[in-house]
Amino acid sequence: METVKSESGNTYAVRPSFKQKFPVFKVKEVIRETLAQQLGDVEYHIDHSSKLTSTLADAIKNNLKSLNLERYKLLVQVVIGQQKGEGVRMGTRCFWDAESDNYASDTYSNDSLFCVATAYGVYMY
């Protein structure tokens, strides 16, 4: 881990150590479990989708807090759509430090809806 020493003698980490890096596999597992639990028997209704996306994003973020990702700012994006057999393409662009920041994403679908949830971990210097 790189450190910078200030005039006061304190040291500040400017990069996470290997063990502190954003754990993509664990985050993806948390997302998968949360989506399965929350969307198990839910049917798509356009009137409820806005509230459902907010609820899912909050649930995922709260479950990710149990991983104790120190100094990481967590951002969660959830997209829900009606399952009509059509294809969907999604893209994201981010300006970040590729050595310390990362993301994890997972999808859930049933006969009525599809859901894509992405969690971003941005290291706070």
LINUR-V787874 format. One record per residue. N is the residue number from 1. OMEGA is omega in degrees with one decimal (* if undefined). Layout:
BEGIN
N:OMEGA
N:OMEGA
END
This chain:
BEGIN
1:177.3
2:176.9
3:176.6
4:-179.6
5:179.7
6:179.4
7:-179.0
8:179.2
9:177.8
10:175.9
11:-178.0
12:178.2
13:177.9
14:175.7
15:175.9
16:174.1
17:-178.2
18:-179.4
19:-178.4
20:-178.4
21:-177.9
22:-175.1
23:-173.5
24:-177.2
25:-179.8
26:179.9
27:178.6
28:177.7
29:178.0
30:179.1
31:-178.4
32:-179.3
33:-179.1
34:179.6
35:-179.8
36:-178.7
37:-174.3
38:-173.7
39:-174.1
40:-177.2
41:-177.1
42:173.9
43:-177.4
44:170.7
45:-176.0
46:-179.2
47:-176.9
48:-172.4
49:179.8
50:178.6
51:-179.4
52:178.4
53:177.9
54:179.3
55:179.0
56:179.9
57:178.1
58:-179.9
59:178.7
60:-179.2
61:178.3
62:177.9
63:178.3
64:178.9
65:178.4
66:177.4
67:179.5
68:178.6
69:-176.2
70:176.4
71:174.5
72:171.8
73:-178.1
74:175.5
75:-177.8
76:177.4
77:179.7
78:176.7
79:177.9
80:178.2
81:179.3
82:-179.6
83:179.3
84:-180.0
85:179.3
86:178.0
87:178.1
88:174.1
89:-179.9
90:177.8
91:179.3
92:172.9
93:-178.7
94:173.9
95:-175.3
96:178.4
97:-175.4
98:179.6
99:-175.5
100:-177.6
101:-179.8
102:178.8
103:174.4
104:-176.9
105:175.8
106:-178.9
107:175.7
108:174.9
109:171.8
110:-177.0
111:-173.3
112:-173.5
113:168.7
114:-179.4
115:174.9
116:179.6
117:179.6
118:176.2
119:179.7
120:175.2
121:-179.1
122:-177.0
123:-179.8
124:-178.2
125:*
END
